[in-house]
Amino acid sequence: MNFTRRKVLGTVGATVITSALPTWVRAQGGQPVKIGMSMPQTGSLGAGGQAALLALRMWVEDVNQKGGLLGRRVEFTAYDDQTNPANVPGIYTKLLDVDKVDLLIAPYGTVPTAPIMPMVKQRGLLLMGNFSFQVNHKVEHDMWFNNSPWNDASSWSDGFFKAGQKAGAKTVAILAADQEFAQNLANGARELAKKAGIKSVYDQNYPPTTSDFSSLVRAIRAAKPEIVFFMSYPNDSVGLVRAVNEIGVGSQVQLLGGGMVGLQFTPNMVNLGSLLNGITNYNSYVPGMKYPGVEDFLRRYATKAAEAKVDPLGFYLPPFNYAIGQILEQAVSATKTLDQKKLAAWLHGNEVKTIVGPIRWDKHGEWANPRVVQAQFRGVADKDMEQWRKPGKQVVIYPEEYKTGEVITPFEKARGGK
């Protein structure tokens, strides 16, 4: 197994972070509170993983500056799982049996997280989830707490299909990656379409190794759907956007997008530029959404991101990963223990306050009150990163409490920004 260790309190960072601790904490000594995880730092999810790790490191610095957890400094270890789910079980076994960590955070994403769910349930361990989708659906582990703004397929896709219905769409094309995340979401989208009386005229899965999407987009165009719903991973999403712009999907298409992972990452947004116009896609945060503390976090993050050469804006994953630290901090502070059963019981019974808003969990360990944003790209220029810092380039069409505009249809009209 080939994975690398990235440790916040490692050889380089230890002096800086430890010296920032209050004198009484440095003097009192004692064993650190060890928190561990795997995180994709290379591979298709690597760009998002690196940005998420920076946010977690920021939380470690902040909590240690305040005195750590239970008066003990926090030590954080992360291994690169290379976006390879086969690496993940071995990493978590090492974290538990060799590194002897006290608390676990799941890797970013559904596919890397799913393989460790049976193990953490068997060992009776608390696991903080990290933007995965329905990995606890079958396992039913009562010490799982996901931190992502959705819970089921309805929470993710409702806003998209409602916008399509409002535009009068009666048919849909569904294209999904042949991996667990995309398949779970596709199944939910099929149910939503069926309930809405929207007929499927194209439904296809594609292998994760697909790099040329031109034939798939041509097939969608030939099927003449009025809604096009994609469920794709970052590299796939970029390929699909380029293919759609090159080939077109037909003037009858009212709405296109939905579940495209990667269009939230700054490098992709900047590189694709105007090719994004008209696409309506899910998101977790866009400029203009107001949560206590999130703007201050993003300002601090931007400075550190420039130094670390990771996603310079950090809107998608970083606030939620910082919030994972806040969740653990509040649970440990309230219970005054690292006993995982007591921490889980407290989290089941209480709401936490974070920079992504208040969070309470349902019995499955998912958000009780989901807040998935559907936003339409509008008026996007090429090669301009600064445009993304301001509201307006991603117009929120759902949910109502964050809405900043109405969806523009049909898709071809929206592409022109008219």
C-alpha positions as CSV (number, residue, x, y, z in Angstrom):
1,M,0.0,0.0,0.0
2,N,1.4,3.4,-1.0
3,F,0.1,6.3,1.0
4,T,1.9,9.2,2.6
5,R,1.5,10.8,6.0
6,R,0.8,14.4,6.5
7,K,0.9,15.5,10.1
8,V,-0.1,19.0,11.3
9,L,2.3,18.9,14.2
10,G,5.1,17.4,12.2
11,T,8.7,18.3,12.1
12,V,8.2,21.6,10.2
13,G,4.9,22.7,11.8
14,A,5.5,21.7,15.4
15,T,7.5,24.7,16.5
16,V,5.1,27.2,15.0
17,I,1.9,25.7,16.2
18,T,3.2,24.7,19.7
19,S,4.7,28.1,20.3
20,A,1.3,29.6,19.6
21,L,-0.2,27.7,22.5
22,P,-0.9,29.5,25.8
23,T,2.0,29.1,28.3
24,W,-0.1,27.1,30.7
25,V,-1.0,24.6,28.1
26,R,2.6,24.1,27.0
27,A,3.7,23.7,30.6
28,Q,1.0,21.2,31.6
29,G,2.3,18.6,29.2
30,G,0.3,15.4,29.0
31,Q,-0.6,13.2,26.0
32,P,-2.1,15.0,23.0
33,V,-5.6,14.4,21.8
34,K,-5.0,12.6,18.5
35,I,-7.3,13.0,15.6
36,G,-6.8,11.1,12.4
37,M,-8.1,10.6,8.9
38,S,-7.3,9.8,5.3
39,M,-7.9,12.5,2.8
40,P,-7.5,12.4,-1.0
41,Q,-4.6,14.7,-1.7
42,T,-3.8,13.3,-5.1
43,G,-6.1,11.7,-7.7
44,S,-9.4,13.0,-9.0
45,L,-10.5,14.4,-5.6
46,G,-7.0,15.6,-4.6
47,A,-7.6,19.3,-5.3
48,G,-10.7,19.4,-3.0
49,G,-8.9,17.2,-0.4
50,Q,-5.9,19.6,-0.2
51,A,-8.2,22.6,0.4
52,A,-10.2,20.7,3.0
53,L,-7.0,19.7,4.8
54,L,-5.9,23.3,5.0
55,A,-9.2,24.2,6.7
56,L,-8.8,21.4,9.3
57,R,-5.3,22.5,10.0
58,M,-6.7,26.0,10.6
59,W,-9.1,24.6,13.2
60,V,-6.2,22.7,14.9
61,E,-4.2,25.9,15.2
62,D,-7.3,27.8,16.5
63,V,-8.3,25.2,19.1
64,N,-4.7,24.8,20.3
65,Q,-4.4,28.6,20.6
66,K,-7.5,28.4,22.9
67,G,-6.0,25.6,25.1
68,G,-6.6,22.4,23.1
69,L,-9.3,19.9,24.0
70,L,-9.6,18.9,27.7
71,G,-6.5,21.1,28.3
72,R,-4.5,18.9,26.0
73,R,-3.0,20.0,22.6
74,V,-4.6,18.5,19.5
75,E,-2.4,16.5,17.2
76,F,-3.8,15.8,13.7
77,T,-2.6,13.1,11.3
78,A,-3.8,12.7,7.7
79,Y,-2.8,10.2,5.1
80,D,-3.2,10.5,1.3
81,D,-5.6,7.8,0.1
82,Q,-4.9,9.0,-3.5
83,T,-8.7,8.9,-4.2
84,N,-8.4,5.1,-4.1
85,P,-11.0,3.4,-1.9
86,A,-8.8,0.3,-1.7
87,N,-6.3,2.3,0.3
88,V,-8.8,3.6,2.9
89,P,-9.4,0.5,5.2
90,G,-5.6,0.0,5.7
91,I,-5.1,3.7,6.5
92,Y,-7.8,3.6,9.2
93,T,-6.5,0.3,10.6
94,K,-3.1,2.0,11.0
95,L,-4.6,5.1,12.5
96,L,-6.4,3.0,15.2
97,D,-3.9,0.2,15.9
98,V,-0.5,1.9,15.3
99,D,-1.1,5.7,15.7
100,K,-3.7,5.1,18.5
101,V,-5.8,8.1,17.5
102,D,-8.6,9.2,19.8
103,L,-11.1,10.4,17.2
104,L,-11.7,9.8,13.5
105,I,-12.8,11.9,10.6
106,A,-13.9,10.2,7.4
107,P,-12.2,11.0,4.1
108,Y,-13.8,13.4,1.7
109,G,-16.4,11.7,-0.5
110,T,-18.7,8.7,-0.7
111,V,-16.5,6.2,-2.5
112,P,-13.5,6.5,-0.1
113,T,-15.8,6.5,3.0
114,A,-18.0,3.5,2.2
115,P,-15.3,0.8,2.8
116,I,-14.7,1.8,6.4
117,M,-18.3,2.0,7.6
118,P,-18.5,-1.7,8.6
119,M,-15.2,-1.5,10.5
120,V,-16.2,1.6,12.6
121,K,-19.5,0.1,13.4
122,Q,-17.9,-3.2,14.5
123,R,-15.4,-1.3,16.7
124,G,-18.1,1.0,18.1
125,L,-16.3,4.2,17.0
126,L,-17.6,7.7,16.4
127,L,-17.0,8.8,12.8
128,M,-17.4,12.3,11.5
129,G,-18.6,12.2,7.9
130,N,-17.2,14.5,5.2
131,F,-19.4,15.2,2.2
132,S,-20.4,11.6,1.5
133,F,-23.8,10.5,0.4
134,Q,-25.9,7.7,2.0
135,V,-22.9,5.6,3.1
136,N,-24.8,4.8,6.3
137,H,-28.0,3.8,4.5
138,K,-27.4,0.0,4.8
139,V,-24.8,-0.1,7.6
140,E,-27.0,1.9,10.1
141,H,-24.2,2.9,12.4
142,D,-25.6,5.0,15.3
143,M,-22.3,6.8,15.9
144,W,-22.0,8.3,12.4
145,F,-22.4,12.1,11.9
146,N,-22.1,13.4,8.4
147,N,-21.2,17.0,7.8
148,S,-22.7,17.8,4.4
149,P,-25.7,19.9,3.6
150,W,-27.9,17.1,2.3
151,N,-29.5,13.9,3.7
152,D,-31.2,12.1,0.9
153,A,-31.7,12.4,-2.9
154,S,-34.7,14.7,-2.5
155,S,-32.7,17.2,-0.5
156,W,-30.0,17.2,-3.2
157,S,-32.2,17.2,-6.4
158,D,-35.6,18.6,-5.5
159,G,-34.7,22.2,-6.3
160,F,-33.3,21.1,-9.7
161,F,-36.4,19.2,-10.8
162,K,-38.8,21.8,-9.4
163,A,-37.0,24.4,-11.6
164,G,-37.3,22.1,-14.6
165,Q,-41.0,21.5,-13.9
166,K,-41.6,25.3,-13.6
167,A,-40.1,25.6,-17.1
168,G,-42.6,23.0,-18.4
169,A,-40.2,20.2,-18.9
170,K,-41.7,16.7,-19.4
171,T,-38.7,14.5,-20.2
172,V,-35.3,13.9,-18.7
173,A,-31.9,12.4,-19.6
174,I,-29.8,10.9,-16.8
175,L,-26.1,10.3,-17.1
176,A,-24.2,9.0,-14.1
177,A,-20.7,7.7,-13.2
178,D,-20.7,4.0,-12.4
179,Q,-19.7,4.6,-8.8
180,E,-21.6,4.5,-5.5
181,F,-22.1,8.2,-5.0
182,A,-23.4,8.8,-8.5
183,Q,-25.5,5.7,-8.5
184,N,-27.2,6.6,-5.2
185,L,-27.9,10.0,-6.5
186,A,-29.1,8.7,-9.9
187,N,-31.6,6.4,-8.1
188,G,-32.9,9.3,-6.2
189,A,-33.2,11.4,-9.3
190,R,-35.2,8.7,-11.1
191,E,-37.6,8.5,-8.2
192,L,-38.0,12.3,-8.2
193,A,-38.6,12.4,-11.9
194,K,-41.2,9.6,-11.7
195,K,-43.1,11.3,-8.9
196,A,-43.1,14.5,-10.9
197,G,-44.4,12.8,-14.0
198,I,-41.2,13.5,-16.0
199,K,-40.5,10.7,-18.5
200,S,-37.0,9.3,-18.9
201,V,-35.9,9.3,-22.6
202,Y,-32.2,8.5,-21.8
203,D,-30.6,6.8,-18.9
204,Q,-27.0,5.7,-19.0
205,N,-24.0,4.9,-16.7
206,Y,-20.4,5.5,-17.8
207,P,-17.2,3.8,-16.5
208,P,-15.1,5.9,-14.1
209,T,-12.2,5.8,-16.6
210,T,-14.2,7.6,-19.3
211,S,-12.3,10.6,-20.7
212,D,-14.1,11.3,-24.0
213,F,-17.8,12.3,-23.4
214,S,-18.6,13.3,-27.0
215,S,-20.5,10.1,-28.0
216,L,-22.5,10.3,-24.7
217,V,-23.5,13.9,-25.3
218,R,-24.4,13.1,-28.9
219,A,-26.7,10.3,-27.7
220,I,-28.3,12.7,-25.2
221,R,-28.9,15.3,-28.0
222,A,-30.5,12.6,-30.2
223,A,-32.9,11.6,-27.3
224,K,-34.2,15.2,-27.2
225,P,-34.7,15.6,-23.4
226,E,-35.9,18.8,-21.8
227,I,-33.9,18.2,-18.6
228,V,-30.3,16.9,-18.6
229,F,-29.2,15.6,-15.2
230,F,-25.5,14.8,-14.8
231,M,-24.0,13.0,-11.8
232,S,-20.2,13.2,-12.3
233,Y,-16.8,13.4,-10.6
234,P,-14.5,16.4,-11.1
235,N,-12.6,15.3,-14.2
236,D,-15.8,13.9,-15.7
237,S,-17.6,17.2,-15.0
238,V,-15.0,19.2,-16.9
239,G,-15.1,16.8,-19.8
240,L,-18.9,17.0,-19.9
241,V,-19.0,20.8,-19.9
242,R,-16.5,20.9,-22.8
243,A,-18.5,18.3,-24.7
244,V,-21.8,20.1,-24.2
245,N,-20.4,23.4,-25.4
246,E,-18.7,21.7,-28.4
247,I,-21.7,19.5,-29.5
248,G,-24.7,21.1,-27.9
249,V,-27.7,19.3,-26.5
250,G,-30.6,20.8,-28.5
251,S,-32.8,23.9,-28.2
252,Q,-35.5,21.9,-26.3
253,V,-33.3,21.5,-23.2
254,Q,-34.6,23.8,-20.4
255,L,-32.2,22.8,-17.6
256,L,-28.8,21.1,-17.5
257,G,-26.5,20.1,-14.6
258,G,-27.7,19.0,-11.2
259,G,-25.0,16.7,-9.6
260,M,-21.7,17.7,-11.1
261,V,-18.9,17.5,-8.6
262,G,-15.9,19.7,-9.4
263,L,-17.7,22.7,-10.8
264,Q,-17.4,24.2,-7.2
265,F,-13.5,24.0,-7.3
266,T,-11.9,27.4,-8.2
267,P,-9.4,26.0,-10.7
268,N,-12.2,24.4,-12.7
269,M,-14.4,27.5,-12.5
270,V,-11.5,29.7,-13.7
271,N,-10.4,27.3,-16.5
272,L,-13.9,26.7,-17.8
273,G,-15.0,30.3,-17.5
274,S,-17.8,31.2,-19.9
275,L,-18.3,27.5,-20.8
276,L,-20.2,27.2,-17.5
277,N,-22.9,29.8,-18.4
278,G,-26.4,28.4,-18.2
279,I,-25.5,25.3,-16.1
280,T,-27.6,24.9,-12.9
281,N,-25.8,22.8,-10.3
282,Y,-25.7,21.9,-6.7
283,N,-23.4,23.7,-4.3
284,S,-22.8,24.1,-0.6
285,Y,-21.9,27.8,-0.3
286,V,-21.8,30.8,-2.8
287,P,-20.9,34.4,-2.0
288,G,-23.7,36.2,-0.4
289,M,-24.9,33.4,1.9
290,K,-24.6,34.6,5.5
291,Y,-23.4,32.3,8.2
292,P,-21.8,33.7,11.5
293,G,-18.1,33.5,11.1
294,V,-17.8,32.2,7.6
295,E,-16.6,35.4,6.0
296,D,-13.9,35.8,8.6
297,F,-12.8,32.2,8.0
298,L,-12.7,32.6,4.2
299,R,-10.5,35.8,4.6
300,R,-8.1,33.9,6.7
301,Y,-8.2,30.8,4.5
302,A,-7.5,32.9,1.4
303,T,-4.2,34.1,2.9
304,K,-3.1,30.6,3.8
305,A,-4.3,29.1,0.5
306,A,-2.1,31.5,-1.4
307,E,0.9,30.3,0.6
308,A,-0.1,26.6,0.3
309,K,-1.0,26.9,-3.4
310,V,-4.4,25.3,-3.0
311,D,-7.9,26.3,-4.1
312,P,-7.7,30.1,-3.5
313,L,-11.3,30.7,-2.7
314,G,-12.2,27.6,-0.8
315,F,-16.0,28.0,-0.9
316,Y,-17.0,24.4,-1.3
317,L,-15.2,22.1,1.2
318,P,-13.1,24.2,3.5
319,P,-15.9,25.8,5.6
320,F,-17.5,22.4,6.2
321,N,-14.2,20.8,7.2
322,Y,-13.4,23.6,9.6
323,A,-16.9,23.0,11.0
324,I,-16.1,19.3,11.6
325,G,-13.5,20.5,14.0
326,Q,-16.0,22.9,15.6
327,I,-18.4,20.0,16.0
328,L,-15.9,17.8,17.8
329,E,-14.7,20.7,19.9
330,Q,-18.3,21.5,21.2
331,A,-19.0,17.8,21.9
332,V,-15.8,17.3,23.8
333,S,-16.3,20.6,25.7
334,A,-19.8,19.7,26.7
335,T,-19.2,16.2,27.8
336,K,-15.7,16.7,29.2
337,T,-14.6,13.4,27.8
338,L,-13.3,11.5,24.8
339,D,-15.6,8.6,25.4
340,Q,-17.1,8.0,22.0
341,K,-20.4,6.7,23.1
342,K,-21.0,9.7,25.3
343,L,-19.9,12.1,22.5
344,A,-22.3,10.3,20.1
345,A,-25.2,10.6,22.5
346,W,-24.5,14.3,23.0
347,L,-24.4,14.9,19.2
348,H,-27.7,13.0,18.8
349,G,-29.4,15.2,21.3
350,N,-28.0,18.7,20.6
351,E,-27.6,21.3,18.0
352,V,-24.1,22.7,17.3
353,K,-23.2,26.1,16.1
354,T,-20.7,26.3,13.2
355,I,-19.5,28.6,10.4
356,V,-21.8,26.8,8.1
357,G,-24.8,27.5,10.3
358,P,-26.6,25.4,13.0
359,I,-26.5,21.7,12.6
360,R,-28.7,19.0,14.1
361,W,-28.7,15.3,13.0
362,D,-31.5,12.9,12.2
363,K,-31.5,9.3,13.5
364,H,-29.3,8.2,10.5
365,G,-26.6,10.7,11.3
366,E,-27.5,13.0,8.4
367,W,-28.4,16.7,8.6
368,A,-32.0,17.0,10.0
369,N,-32.4,20.2,8.0
370,P,-30.6,20.0,4.7
371,R,-29.4,23.2,2.9
372,V,-28.3,22.2,-0.6
373,V,-28.1,25.1,-2.9
374,Q,-29.0,25.0,-6.6
375,A,-27.3,27.8,-8.5
376,Q,-27.1,28.8,-12.1
377,F,-23.9,30.1,-13.6
378,R,-24.6,33.5,-15.3
379,G,-22.5,36.1,-17.0
380,V,-19.2,34.3,-16.3
381,A,-16.2,35.7,-18.1
382,D,-13.1,33.8,-19.1
383,K,-9.8,33.7,-17.1
384,D,-11.1,35.9,-14.3
385,M,-10.8,34.5,-10.8
386,E,-11.8,37.7,-9.0
387,Q,-15.3,37.6,-10.4
388,W,-16.1,34.6,-8.2
389,R,-15.5,36.5,-5.0
390,K,-18.7,38.5,-5.5
391,P,-22.3,37.5,-5.7
392,G,-24.0,37.2,-9.1
393,K,-22.0,34.7,-11.0
394,Q,-23.8,31.8,-9.3
395,V,-27.4,32.9,-9.0
396,V,-29.2,30.8,-6.2
397,I,-32.5,29.6,-7.5
398,Y,-33.2,27.2,-4.5
399,P,-33.9,27.1,-1.6
400,E,-36.2,30.0,-1.0
401,E,-34.3,31.4,2.0
402,Y,-31.1,31.9,0.0
403,K,-32.7,32.6,-3.4
404,T,-31.1,35.5,-5.3
405,G,-32.9,35.2,-8.7
406,E,-35.1,33.1,-11.0
407,V,-33.7,30.4,-13.2
408,I,-33.3,31.4,-16.8
409,T,-34.6,28.8,-19.3
410,P,-34.2,27.4,-21.9
411,F,-30.6,26.3,-21.4
412,E,-29.4,28.0,-24.7
413,K,-30.8,31.3,-23.6
414,A,-29.2,31.0,-20.2
415,R,-25.8,30.3,-21.9
416,G,-26.0,33.7,-23.4
417,G,-26.7,35.4,-20.1
418,K,-29.8,37.0,-21.6
